[in-house]
């Protein structure tokens, strides 16, 4: 007798395609991997600017789209804006048409869990310690109104986090988050971040040697990191390329002061991948210790040397594959050191071994096994 196909509702905070920024990269490659191992997916996603995407229909039995409610009442609620703006009665009705388990992507999507689905197997993917993330945004932001919003959201999220106790599994995304959640909640499982890479490729030696910083320059932490990189290379002769799909007038003006620093606007993921692969050194400072940075995973799978700070690397399990620097002086010293080194086959082999844990198929199987194990337990209890 043929076994029944495992079904799963996934609720995404944003349309997860194109997979071109941190959170949706994890969502998209997770649902893709789950589909490829035979899980039948009902995707419920909030659409507020990215549009409906035919690509998602390749991996999902059905895709439902919902509008995000950004009204003032949601903004002044005692509950977090990121959750209240994604509350949808239509979503609840659609999920009630099946009996499949539910995977909530981030605290963002969990508002329905407060009053519904106590009879379902539920999982929450913890993309960050969200209140810590918003505290970091508060510290980095210079706009007074945004700063106030981030502070309010920080306090609301800190109180709201208790909703994680209502779910069967919390799926942590990095060792740092795992160690935090496991002290507060039961059934916390570490499932490493999902991504597009199946293996790493040795890129060989390129004639042009340069350092690279890349990031979305609309984000406060990335703007701060780009300025940090400019300060580092302002006192070096080594070339630095800053690339982004978005202009930032202030940073471009800063970069133009130095002949070894250039800003390049890119239009596609392929351009970004090419720059990462060709750079001799990838510069990866951050000032928020949250989750695990997908840009670091991309660099380690596709690039050569990576110079990072503590906030980027600590408690990720990737420490041995990167060069650590924290101050501008330390970054300059590491740049000069790595400029003299070649990325060898030994470096490649060490990296390949260290990245084994980031196997998307194996991690999808872990999620499937958690659900099946819970289903079997419930059958035995009936």
SERO-4910 file (N, C-alpha, C, O; in steps of 0.05 Angstrom, whole numbers):
BEGIN
 pado doro    nc1    nc2    nc3   cac1   cac2   cac3    cc1    cc2    cc3    oc1    oc2    oc3
  Unk    A     17    -24      0      0      0      0     18     25      0     36     27     16
  Unk    A     12     43    -18     28     68    -20     22     86      4     -1     92     10
  Unk    A     44     96     17     41    113     40     32    141     31     38    150      9
  Unk    A     16    154     48      5    180     42     27    201     42     45    200     60
  Unk    A     27    219     23     47    240     21     44    259     44     22    267     52
  Unk    A     67    267     56     67    286     78     60    314     67     72    323     48
  Unk    A     40    327     80     33    354     72     42    374     93     45    366    117
  Unk    A     46    399     85     56    419    104     47    447     94     50    454     71
  Unk    A     35    462    113     30    490    108     54    506    116     65    503    138
  Unk    A     64    523     99     85    542    106     74    570    103     64    578     83
  Unk    A     77    586    125     68    614    125     93    632    124    109    632    142
  Unk    A     96    646    102    120    663     98    113    692    102     92    702     94
  Unk    A    132    707    114    128    735    120    129    753     96    120    776     96
  Unk    A    141    742     74    144    757     49    145    737     26    150    713     31
  Unk    A    140    746      2    141    728    -21    170    718    -23    188    734    -27
  Unk    A    175    692    -21    202    682    -20    217    678    -46    236    662    -48
  Unk    A    208    692    -67    222    692    -92    218    719   -106    196    730   -106
  Unk    A    239    730   -118    266    719   -120    280    718    -93    275    734    -75
  Unk    A    297    697    -90    311    693    -64    335    711    -63    358    702    -68
  Unk    A    331    737    -57    352    757    -60    357    773    -35    372    793    -36
  Unk    A    347    764    -12    356    775     13    353    754     35    338    735     32
  Unk    A    367    759     57    371    739     78    348    721     85    349    697     81
  Unk    A    326    733     96    304    717    106    291    700     84    285    676     89
  Unk    A    285    711     61    271    696     40    289    675     27    279    656     16
  Unk    A    315    679     29    333    658     19    329    632     35    326    611     23
  Unk    A    328    634     61    323    611     78    296    599     72    294    574     70
  Unk    A    275    615     69    248    605     63    247    591     36    237    568     35
  Unk    A    257    604     15    255    593    -11    270    566    -14    258    546    -23
  Unk    A    295    565     -5    310    541     -9    301    519     11    307    495      6
  Unk    A    288    526     32    276    506     50    252    493     36    250    469     36
  Unk    A    234    509     25    210    498     13    218    482    -12    205    462    -19
  Unk    A    238    491    -27    248    477    -50    259    450    -42    253    429    -55
  Unk    A    275    449    -21    287    424    -12    266    405     -1    267    381     -6
  Unk    A    246    415     14    224    399     24    208    387      1    201    363      2
  Unk    A    203    403    -19    188    393    -42    203    370    -56    192    350    -65
  Unk    A    230    374    -58    246    354    -72    249    327    -58    255    307    -70
  Unk    A    243    327    -31    243    302    -17    215    291    -13    210    273      3
  Unk    A    195    303    -27    168    291    -28    148    304    -10    126    293     -8
  Unk    A    153    327      2    133    340     19    115    357      1    125    372    -16
  Unk    A     89    355      6     70    370    -10     64    396      5     54    395     28
  Unk    A     70    419     -7     70    444      7     47    462     -1     41    466    -25
  Unk    A     33    473     19     14    495     15     28    520     25     32    523     50
  Unk    A     35    538      7     49    562     15     30    585     19     14    591      1
  Unk    A     31    598     42     15    621     48     35    644     52     52    643     69
  Unk    A     33    665     36     53    686     37     41    714     35     21    718     20
  Unk    A     53    732     49     44    760     48     59    774     26     83    773     23
  Unk    A     43    789      9     54    802    -14     50    832    -10     28    842     -8
  Unk    A     73    847    -10     71    876     -7     93    890    -23    109    906    -13
  Unk    A     94    882    -49    113    895    -67    129    877    -85    140    886   -105
  Unk    A    131    852    -78    148    833    -94    132    818   -115    144    806   -133
  Unk    A    106    820   -114     89    808   -135     85    778   -132    100    765   -117
  Unk    A     66    767   -147     61    739   -147     81    726   -166     88    736   -187
  Unk    A     92    703   -158    115    691   -172    108    662   -181    103    645   -165
  Unk    A    108    658   -208    102    632   -219    122    611   -210    116    587   -208
  Unk    A    147    619   -205    168    600   -197    160    584   -173    167    560   -171
  Unk    A    145    596   -154    137    582   -130    118    559   -135    117    540   -120
  Unk    A    103    560   -157     84    539   -164     98    513   -172     86    492   -172
  Unk    A    124    514   -178    139    490   -185    143    472   -160    146    448   -162
  Unk    A    143    485   -136    149    470   -112    126    467    -93    128    454    -72
  Unk    A    103    480    -99     80    481    -80     55    470    -94     51    475   -117
  Unk    A     40    455    -78     14    446    -89     -5    469    -94    -19    470   -114
  Unk    A     -3    489    -76    -19    513    -80     -5    536    -66      7    533    -45
  Unk    A     -7    560    -77      4    584    -65    -18    604    -60    -34    611    -78
  Unk    A    -20    614    -36    -40    634    -28    -25    660    -22     -5    660     -9
  Unk    A    -36    682    -32    -25    709    -27    -44    725     -9    -68    724    -13
  Unk    A    -32    741      9    -48    758     27    -35    785     28    -11    789     25
  Unk    A    -52    805     32    -42    833     35    -34    838     63    -45    827     82
  Unk    A    -14    854     66     -5    862     93    -20    888    101    -22    906     85
  Unk    A    -30    888    126    -45    911    135    -28    930    151    -21    924    175
  Unk    A    -20    952    139     -1    971    152    -16    995    164     -5   1017    165
  Unk    A    -41    991    172    -57   1013    182    -46   1023    209    -31   1009    223
  Unk    A    -54   1047    217    -44   1060    241    -51   1043    266    -36   1042    285
  Unk    A    -75   1030    265    -83   1014    288    -63    991    294    -59    984    317
  Unk    A    -51    980    273    -31    959    276     -5    971    287     10    958    302
  Unk    A      1    996    280     25   1009    288     25   1016    318     46   1015    331
  Unk    A      1   1022    329      0   1030    357    -10   1008    375    -16   1012    399
  Unk    A    -12    984    364    -21    961    380      0    954    402     24    961    399
  Unk    A     -9    941    423     10    931    443     26    907    433     48    901    444
  Unk    A     16    894    413     31    872    401     49    882    379     44    904    368
  Unk    A     70    867    371     89    877    351     76    883    325     58    868    315
  Unk    A     85    904    312     75    912    286     80    890    265     64    885    248
  Unk    A    104    878    267    111    858    247     93    834    247     90    820    227
  Unk    A     80    828    270     61    806    272     32    815    266     18    802    250
  Unk    A     24    838    278     -3    847    274    -10    855    246    -32    852    236
  Unk    A     10    866    232      6    873    204      3    849    185     -5    852    162
  Unk    A      9    825    196      7    801    180    -16    782    191    -16    758    184
  Unk    A    -34    793    206    -56    777    215    -77    777    193    -84    798    182
  Unk    A    -87    753    186   -106    750    164   -127    729    170   -120    706    174
  Unk    A   -152    737    171   -174    718    174   -176    699    150   -182    676    153
  Unk    A   -170    710    127   -171    693    103   -150    671    104   -155    648     97
  Unk    A   -126    677    115   -105    657    118   -115    635    137   -111    612    131
  Unk    A   -127    643    159   -137    623    178   -157    604    166   -156    580    170
  Unk    A   -176    616    150   -196    599    136   -183    580    116   -191    557    114
  Unk    A   -163    589    102   -150    572     82   -135    549     95   -136    527     85
  Unk    A   -122    554    118   -108    533    131   -128    513    144   -121    489    147
  Unk    A   -151    522    151   -171    504    163   -183    485    143   -198    467    151
  Unk    A   -177    489    117   -188    471     97   -171    445     95   -179    427     81
  Unk    A   -149    444    109   -133    419    110   -125    414    139   -129    430    157
  Unk    A   -114    391    144   -105    383    171    -75    381    173    -64    369    192
  Unk    A    -61    392    154    -32    390    153    -18    406    175    -28    427    183
  Unk    A      6    397    183     22    413    202     28    441    191     25    446    167
  Unk    A     37    459    208     42    487    200     70    495    208     78    491    231
  Unk    A     84    507    189    110    518    194    108    549    192    103    559    170
  Unk    A    111    563    214    110    592    214    138    603    210    156    596    225
  Unk    A    142    619    190    168    630    184    172    656    200    161    677    193
  Unk    A    187    654    222    192    677    239    168    684    257    146    675    252
  Unk    A    174    700    278    152    710    295    132    726    278    109    728    286
  Unk    A    141    737    256    125    754    239     97    742    233     77    756    232
  Unk    A     97    715    229     73    702    218     56    688    239     36    675    232
  Unk    A     62    692    265     51    675    286     26    686    299     15    673    317
  Unk    A     16    709    290     -9    720    303    -32    700    304    -46    699    324
  Unk    A    -37    684    282    -59    665    284    -55    643    305    -75    631    314
  Unk    A    -30    639    314    -25    618    333    -36    625    361    -39    607    377
  Unk    A    -41    650    366    -51    659    392    -78    646    398    -84    640    421
  Unk    A    -95    643    378   -123    634    383   -131    609    366   -153    600    369
  Unk    A   -113    599    350   -121    578    331   -100    556    331    -77    559    340
  Unk    A   -107    533    320    -89    511    313    -76    497    336    -54    486    334
  Unk    A    -89    497    359    -79    482    382    -80    451    377    -66    436    390
  Unk    A    -95    443    356    -98    415    349    -78    407    327    -79    384    318
  Unk    A    -61    425    319    -43    419    297    -14    416    307     -7    425    329
  Unk    A      2    401    291     31    402    295     41    428    284     36    435    261
  Unk    A     54    444    301     64    470    292     94    473    298    105    462    317
  Unk    A    107    488    280    135    494    282    140    523    276    126    535    260
  Unk    A    158    536    290    165    563    284    195    565    277    212    557    293
  Unk    A    201    575    254    229    580    246    237    606    259    226    627    252
  Unk    A    256    605    278    266    630    291    289    641    274    311    631    276
  Unk    A    283    660    257    303    672    240    323    689    256    346    693    247
  Unk    A    314    700    278    331    717    295    320    714    323    299    703    328
  Unk    A    336    726    342    324    734    368    313    761    362    327    781    363
  Unk    A    287    763    355    277    787    341    280    812    358    286    833    346
  Unk    A    276    811    384    278    836    399    307    846    399    312    870    400
  Unk    A    326    827    399    354    836    396    360    849    369    375    868    368
  Unk    A    348    838    349    351    849    322    340    878    321    354    895    310
  Unk    A    317    882    333    306    909    332    321    928    350    322    952    346
  Unk    A    332    918    371    349    934    388    374    943    372    383    966    375
  Unk    A    384    925    356    407    933    339    399    954    318    415    972    312
  Unk    A    375    951    307    366    971    288    363    998    301    370   1019    290
  Unk    A    352    998    326    350   1023    341    377   1036    345    379   1061    343
  Unk    A    397   1021    351    424   1032    356    437   1043    331    452   1062    332
  Unk    A    431   1030    308    444   1038    283    429   1060    268    442   1076    253
  Unk    A    403   1063    273    387   1082    258    392   1111    267    396   1116    290
  Unk    A    392   1130    248    396   1158    254    370   1174    252    367   1195    264
  Unk    A    351   1164    236    325   1178    233    309   1175    260    305   1153    269
  Unk    A    301   1197    271    288   1197    298    262   1181    298    257   1167    318
  Unk    A    246   1184    278    220   1170    277    224   1139    275    211   1124    288
  Unk    A    243   1131    257    249   1103    254    261   1092    280    255   1070    289
  Unk    A    278   1108    292    291   1100    317    270   1095    339    273   1075    354
  Unk    A    250   1112    341    229   1108    361    213   1083    355    207   1068    373
  Unk    A    207   1079    329    192   1055    322    207   1029    329    196   1011    340
  Unk    A    233   1029    323    250   1005    329    251   1000    359    251    977    367
  Unk    A    252   1021    375    253   1018    404    226   1006    414    226    988    431
  Unk    A    204   1017    404    178   1006    412    175    977    404    165    960    419
  Unk    A    183    971    380    181    943    370    199    925    387    192    902    391
  Unk    A    222    934    395    239    919    413    225    910    438    226    886    445
  Unk    A    211    928    451    197    921    476    173    903    471    168    885    486
  Unk    A    159    908    449    136    892    442    144    863    436    132    844    444
  Unk    A    166    860    421    176    834    413    187    818    437    184    794    439
  Unk    A    199    832    455    210    819    479    188    806    495    191    784    505
  Unk    A    165    819    497    142    808    512    128    786    495    119    766    506
  Unk    A    127    790    469    112    772    451    126    745    448    113    726    441
  Unk    A    152    744    453    168    720    448    157    695    461    162    673    452
  Unk    A    141    699    483    130    676    497    113    659    480    106    636    488
  Unk    A    104    669    457     88    653    439    102    627    430     90    608    422
  Unk    A    129    628    431    144    604    423    138    580    441    143    557    433
  Unk    A    128    585    465    120    563    483     95    548    473     90    526    482
  Unk    A     80    560    454     56    548    444     61    528    421     42    515    412
  Unk    A     85    527    411     90    510    387    104    484    395    116    481    417
  Unk    A    102    464    377    115    438    382    145    439    379    160    426    394
  Unk    A    154    455    360    183    457    355    191    486    348    177    499    333
  Unk    A    213    495    360    226    520    352    250    511    336    268    497    346
  Unk    A    252    520    311    275    513    294    294    536    293    291    556    279
  Unk    A    315    533    309    335    555    311    353    554    286    356    533    273
  Unk    A    365    577    280    379    580    254    410    581    258    424    579    238
  Unk    A    420    585    282    449    585    287    454    576    315    436    576    332
  Unk    A    479    567    321    485    559    348    480    580    369    472    574    392
  Unk    A    485    605    363    481    627    382    451    629    390    445    629    413
  Unk    A    433    630    370    405    630    375    395    605    390    379    606    408
  Unk    A    406    582    381    399    557    394    405    557    424    388    549    440
  Unk    A    428    566    431    436    568    459    417    586    475    412    582    499
  Unk    A    408    607    462    389    626    475    361    613    479    351    613    501
  Unk    A    350    602    457    323    591    458    321    566    476    301    562    489
  Unk    A    342    549    476    340    524    490    339    528    520    330    511    535
  Unk    A    347    551    530    345    558    558    317    567    566    311    568    590
  Unk    A    301    574    546    275    585    552    251    568    544    229    569    555
  Unk    A    256    550    523    233    535    512    241    506    508    264    499    505
  Unk    A    220    489    508    224    461    502    224    456    472    216    472    456
  Unk    A    235    433    465    234    423    437    247    443    417    235    449    396
  Unk    A    270    454    424    285    472    406    304    454    390    320    439    401
  Unk    A    303    456    364    320    440    346    336    459    328    325    478    316
  Unk    A    362    454    327    379    470    309    378    459    281    387    436    276
  Unk    A    367    474    262    367    468    234    382    489    219    372    512    216
  Unk    A    406    484    210    422    505    197    408    518    174    389    507    162
  Unk    A    417    542    167    405    559    147    404    545    119    423    530    112
  Unk    A    383    549    104    380    538     77    391    559     57    389    583     62
  Unk    A    402    549     36    415    566     16    416    552    -11    407    529    -13
  Unk    A    427    565    -31    427    555    -58    450    536    -65    449    522    -85
  Unk    A    470    535    -48    494    521    -56    492    491    -50    484    483    -28
  Unk    A    500    474    -69    502    446    -65    530    437    -57    534    418    -43
  Unk    A    550    452    -67    578    446    -60    594    471    -66    584    490    -78
  Unk    A    619    472    -56    636    494    -62    653    488    -86    659    465    -92
  Unk    A    662    509   -100    679    505   -123    705    521   -120    704    545   -112
  Unk    A    726    509   -126    752    522   -124    754    542   -148    754    533   -171
  Unk    A    757    567   -142    755    588   -163    782    593   -177    783    607   -197
  Unk    A    804    583   -165    830    588   -178    840    616   -173    829    631   -156
  Unk    A    860    624   -187    873    650   -183    865    669   -205    865    662   -229
  Unk    A    858    693   -198    851    714   -217    872    736   -218    884    742   -197
  Unk    A    876    747   -241    897    767   -244    892    792   -227    910    802   -213
  Unk    A    868    802   -228    861    826   -213    855    819   -184    838    802   -179
  Unk    A    869    831   -166    864    826   -138    851    851   -125    861    873   -127
  Unk    A    829    846   -112    815    868    -98    799    857    -75    794    833    -72
  Unk    A    791    875    -57    774    868    -35    746    877    -42    742    895    -57
  Unk    A    726    863    -30    698    869    -36    682    872    -11    684    857      8
  Unk    A    665    893    -11    643    894      9    617    895     -6    614    911    -25
  Unk    A    598    878      1    572    879    -12    549    879      8    552    868     30
  Unk    A    527    893      2    504    894     20    483    913      9    488    929     -8
  Unk    A    459    909     20    436    927     13    440    953     29    437    954     53
  Unk    A    447    974     14    454   1000     27    430   1016     35    432   1040     41
  Unk    A    406   1004     36    383   1016     48    381   1009     78    367   1022     94
  Unk    A    396    988     85    395    978    113    416    992    130    439    994    122
  Unk    A    408   1001    153    425   1017    170    452   1003    177    473   1015    176
  Unk    A    450    977    184    474    962    192    493    960    168    518    962    172
  Unk    A    483    956    144    500    954    121    513    981    114    536    982    105
  Unk    A    498   1002    117    509   1029    112    532   1034    132    553   1045    124
  Unk    A    528   1027    156    549   1030    176    573   1013    170    596   1022    173
  Unk    A    569    988    161    591    970    154    606    980    129    630    978    128
  Unk    A    591    991    110    604   1002     86    622   1026     93    644   1028     82
  Unk    A    612   1043    111    628   1066    119    653   1056    134    675   1068    131
  Unk    A    650   1035    150    673   1023    164    694   1013    144    718   1018    148
  Unk    A    685   1000    123    703    990    103    718   1013     89    742   1011     83
  Unk    A    703   1034     83    716   1058     71    737   1069     89    759   1076     80
  Unk    A    732   1071    115    751   1081    134    776   1063    135    799   1073    137
  Unk    A    772   1037    133    794   1018    134    812   1023    109    836   1025    112
  Unk    A    800   1024     85    816   1025     61    825   1053     53    841   1056     35
  Unk    A    815   1072     68    824   1100     63    854   1103     69    867   1122     59
  Unk    A    864   1085     85    893   1086     93    909   1063     81    930   1056     92
  Unk    A    898   1051     60    912   1029     46    913   1035     17    898   1052      7
  Unk    A    931   1022      2    933   1024    -27    917   1002    -40    913   1003    -65
  Unk    A    908    982    -25    895    959    -37    867    967    -47    853    981    -33
  Unk    A    859    957    -70    833    964    -82    809    953    -65    810    930    -57
  Unk    A    789    969    -61    764    961    -49    741    967    -68    739    990    -78
  Unk    A    724    948    -74    699    952    -89    675    949    -71    673    928    -57
  Unk    A    658    969    -70    633    967    -55    611    964    -75    607    980    -93
  Unk    A    596    941    -73    575    936    -92    548    934    -78    546    923    -56
  Unk    A    528    944    -92    501    942    -81    481    946   -104    488    958   -125
  Unk    A    457    937   -101    436    942   -121    422    969   -116    404    976   -130
  Unk    A    431    983    -95    419   1009    -88    441   1030    -84    461   1025    -71
  Unk    A    436   1054    -95    454   1076    -91    452   1087    -63    431   1085    -50
  Unk    A    474   1098    -53    473   1113    -28    492   1137    -32    516   1134    -32
  Unk    A    480   1160    -36    494   1184    -44    517   1190    -25    540   1197    -34
  Unk    A    512   1189      1    532   1196     21    556   1177     19    579   1187     20
  Unk    A    551   1151     17    573   1132     16    588   1134    -11    613   1131    -11
  Unk    A    574   1140    -33    588   1144    -58    607   1168    -57    629   1167    -67
  Unk    A    598   1189    -45    615   1213    -42    639   1207    -25    661   1217    -30
  Unk    A    635   1191     -4    658   1183     13    678   1166     -3    702   1170     -1
  Unk    A    668   1146    -18    685   1129    -34    701   1144    -55    724   1138    -60
  Unk    A    688   1164    -67    701   1179    -89    725   1196    -80    740   1205    -96
  Unk    A    728   1199    -54    751   1214    -44    777   1198    -47    799   1209    -45
  Unk    A    775   1172    -51    799   1155    -51    801   1140    -78    782   1127    -87
  Unk    A    825   1140    -90    829   1129   -116    827   1098   -116    822   1086   -136
  Unk    A    832   1086    -92    831   1056    -91    804   1045    -83    800   1021    -81
  Unk    A    784   1063    -79    757   1054    -70    737   1062    -92    736   1085   -100
  Unk    A    721   1043   -100    700   1048   -121    673   1037   -112    672   1016    -98
  Unk    A    652   1050   -121    625   1040   -117    614   1030   -143    616   1044   -164
  Unk    A    602   1006   -143    590    995   -167    562    986   -162    557    970   -143
  Unk    A    543    996   -178    515    987   -175    511    963   -193    518    962   -216
  Unk    A    499    942   -181    494    917   -195    464    914   -200    448    925   -186
  Unk    A    458    898   -220    430    894   -228    420    865   -224    396    860   -226
  Unk    A    438    847   -219    429    819   -218    445    803   -197    467    811   -188
  Unk    A    434    780   -189    447    762   -171    473    751   -184    493    746   -170
  Unk    A    472    747   -210    495    736   -224    519    755   -222    542    746   -218
  Unk    A    514    781   -224    535    800   -221    547    799   -193    572    799   -190
  Unk    A    530    797   -173    540    794   -145    557    769   -142    579    770   -131
  Unk    A    547    747   -153    562    721   -151    589    723   -164    609    713   -154
  Unk    A    590    737   -187    615    740   -202    635    756   -185    659    749   -184
  Unk    A    626    778   -173    644    794   -157    654    778   -132    678    780   -125
  Unk    A    637    763   -119    645    747    -96    666    727   -104    686    723    -90
  Unk    A    662    714   -127    681    693   -136    708    705   -144    728    692   -140
  Unk    A    708    729   -155    733    741   -165    748    756   -144    772    760   -146
  Unk    A    735    765   -123    749    780   -102    769    763    -88    764    740    -81
  Unk    A    792    774    -83    812    760    -67    805    760    -38    811    740    -23
  Unk    A    793    782    -28    786    785      0    757    796      1    751    815    -12
  Unk    A    740    783     17    714    793     23    714    805     51    721    792     70
  Unk    A    705    830     52    705    845     78    676    843     89    657    852     76
  Unk    A    673    831    113    647    826    124    644    835    153    641    818    171
  Unk    A    644    861    158    638    870    185    608    873    188    594    879    169
  Unk    A    598    869    212    570    875    219    570    885    248    588    880    263
  Unk    A    549    899    255    547    910    282    522    900    296    514    911    316
  Unk    A    510    879    284    487    865    297    492    835    298    496    823    276
  Unk    A    493    824    321    497    795    324    469    782    323    457    778    344
  Unk    A    460    776    300    433    764    297    434    742    276    446    745    255
  Unk    A    421    720    282    419    698    263    446    689    253    466    690    267
  Unk    A    446    681    228    471    676    214    469    690    187    448    689    174
  Unk    A    489    704    180    488    721    156    491    705    131    511    691    127
  Unk    A    471    706    114    472    691     88    495    701     71    506    685     55
  Unk    A    502    726     74    525    736     58    550    722     65    568    718     48
  Unk    A    553    714     91    577    699     99    576    671     87    596    661     77
  Unk    A    553    658     88    550    631     75    557    633     46    572    616     35
  Unk    A    547    653     31    552    656      3    582    659     -3    593    647    -21
  Unk    A    595    675     14    624    680     10    640    654     15    658    648      0
  Unk    A    632    639     36    647    615     42    643    593     21    661    577     16
  Unk    A    620    592      8    615    573    -13    627    582    -40    635    565    -56
  Unk    A    628    608    -44    635    618    -71    661    634    -73    672    636    -94
  Unk    A    670    645    -50    692    663    -51    718    652    -40    721    628    -34
  Unk    A    737    670    -37    763    663    -26    764    672      4    749    662     20
  Unk    A    783    690     10    787    697     38    765    715     48    755    732     34
  Unk    A    757    711     73    737    728     86    749    739    112    758    724    129
  Unk    A    747    766    115    755    779    140    730    788    153    715    804    142
  Unk    A    726    780    178    700    785    192    706    795    220    729    793    230
  Unk    A    685    806    233    688    814    261    672    794    279    659    776    269
  Unk    A    675    798    305    661    780    324    632    778    319    620    756    320
  Unk    A    618    801    314    589    800    311    581    783    287    559    772    287
  Unk    A    598    782    267    591    766    243    596    736    248    581    719    238
  Unk    A    616    729    263    626    701    263    621    686    289    618    661    288
  Unk    A    621    699    312    621    684    337    596    667    340    574    676    334
  Unk    A    599    643    350    577    624    355    563    616    329    539    610    330
  Unk    A    577    615    307    565    605    282    576    578    274    563    564    258
  Unk    A    598    569    285    611    545    277    629    548    252    639    528    242
  Unk    A    632    573    243    647    579    219    673    593    225    687    602    206
  Unk    A    680    595    250    703    611    258    729    603    245    745    620    238
  Unk    A    733    577    241    759    568    231    763    574    202    785    571    191
  Unk    A    742    582    188    744    587    159    747    617    152    748    624    129
  Unk    A    749    634    173    750    663    168    774    675    183    785    662    201
  Unk    A    782    699    175    802    714    189    787    735    206    769    749    197
  Unk    A    795    736    232    781    753    251    795    780    255    819    781    258
  Unk    A    779    801    253    790    828    260    766    844    271    743    840    263
  Unk    A    772    862    289    750    878    300    754    908    297    736    922    288
  Unk    A    778    918    302    783    947    299    791    952    270    798    934    255
  Unk    A    790    978    263    799    985    236    829    978    232    837    970    210
  Unk    A    845    982    253    873    975    251    877    945    246    893    937    229
  Unk    A    861    928    260    863    900    256    854    891    228    866    873    216
  Unk    A    833    905    218    825    899    190    847    905    170    852    890    152
  Unk    A    860    928    174    881    936    156    904    915    156    915    908    136
  Unk    A    911    907    180    933    887    183    925    860    169    942    848    156
  Unk    A    900    852    172    891    827    159    891    830    129    898    811    115
  Unk    A    882    853    119    882    857     90    910    855     79    914    841     58
  Unk    A    929    868     91    957    866     82    968    838     83    983    830     66
  Unk    A    960    823    104    969    795    106    957    777     85    971    762     72
  Unk    A    930    780     81    916    762     62    923    770     33    921    753     15
  Unk    A    931    795     28    938    803      1    962    788     -9    966    784    -33
  Unk    A    979    778     10   1003    764      2    999    734      0   1017    719     -9
  Unk    A    975    724      7    970    695      7    953    687    -18    939    704    -29
  Unk    A    956    662    -26    938    651    -47    919    632    -34    925    618    -15
  Unk    A    895    630    -46    875    612    -36    881    584    -48    876    579    -71
  Unk    A    892    566    -32    903    541    -41    883    518    -39    861    522    -29
  Unk    A    890    495    -50    874    471    -49    870    463    -20    849    452    -13
  Unk    A    890    467     -2    887    461     26    865    478     39    849    468     55
  Unk    A    864    504     31    842    521     41    815    511     32    796    511     47
  Unk    A    814    503      7    789    492     -5    780    467     11    756    465     18
  Unk    A    798    449     16    791    424     29    781    429     58    762    417     67
  Unk    A    794    447     72    786    454     99    758    466     99    741    460    117
  Unk    A    753    483     80    726    496     78    705    476     71    683    477     82
  Unk    A    711    458     52    691    438     44    683    421     68    659    414     71
  Unk    A    701    413     85    696    397    109    679    413    128    660    403    140
  Unk    A    685    439    132    672    455    152    643    462    144    627    468    162
  Unk    A    637    461    118    610    469    109    591    445    105    569    449     95
  Unk    A    599    421    113    582    398    110    556    400    124    535    390    114
  Unk    A    556    414    147    531    417    162    510    432    148    486    430    154
  Unk    A    517    448    128    499    465    113    489    451     88    489    463     66
  Unk    A    480    427     92    470    411     70    439    413     69    426    403     87
  Unk    A    428    427     49    400    433     50    382    408     49    361    408     62
  Unk    A    390    388     34    374    364     32    373    350     60    351    342     69
  Unk    A    396    347     72    396    334     98    380    350    119    367    338    136
  Unk    A    381    376    118    367    392    137    337    392    132    321    394    150
  Unk    A    329    389    106    300    386    100    290    359    110    268    357    120
  Unk    A    307    338    108    299    312    119    296    313    149    278    299    160
  Unk    A    312    330    163    309    333    192    281    344    199    268    334    217
  Unk    A    272    364    183    245    376    188    224    355    183    205    352    199
  Unk    A    226    340    161    206    320    155    205    298    177    184    290    184
  Unk    A    228    290    186    229    270    208    217    280    234    205    264    248
  Unk    A    221    305    240    209    316    264    178    315    263    165    307    282
  Unk    A    168    322    240    138    321    236    128    292    237    109    287    251
  Unk    A    141    274    223    132    246    223    134    233    250    117    218    258
  Unk    A    155    240    265    158    229    292    136    239    310    125    224    326
  Unk    A    129    265    308    107    276    324     80    264    316     64    258    334
  Unk    A     76    259    290     51    246    281     48    218    292     27    210    301
  Unk    A     70    203    292     70    176    303     64    176    333     49    158    342
  Unk    A     76    195    347     71    197    376     42    202    382     30    190    400
  Unk    A     30    220    366      1    227    370    -17    204    364    -37    201    377
  Unk    A    -10    188    344    -26    164    337    -26    144    359    -46    133    366
  Unk    A     -2    140    371      1    121    393    -15    130    418    -24    114    434
  Unk    A    -17    157    422    -31    168    445    -61    167    442    -76    167    462
  Unk    A    -71    165    417   -100    164    413   -113    138    421   -137    134    419
***
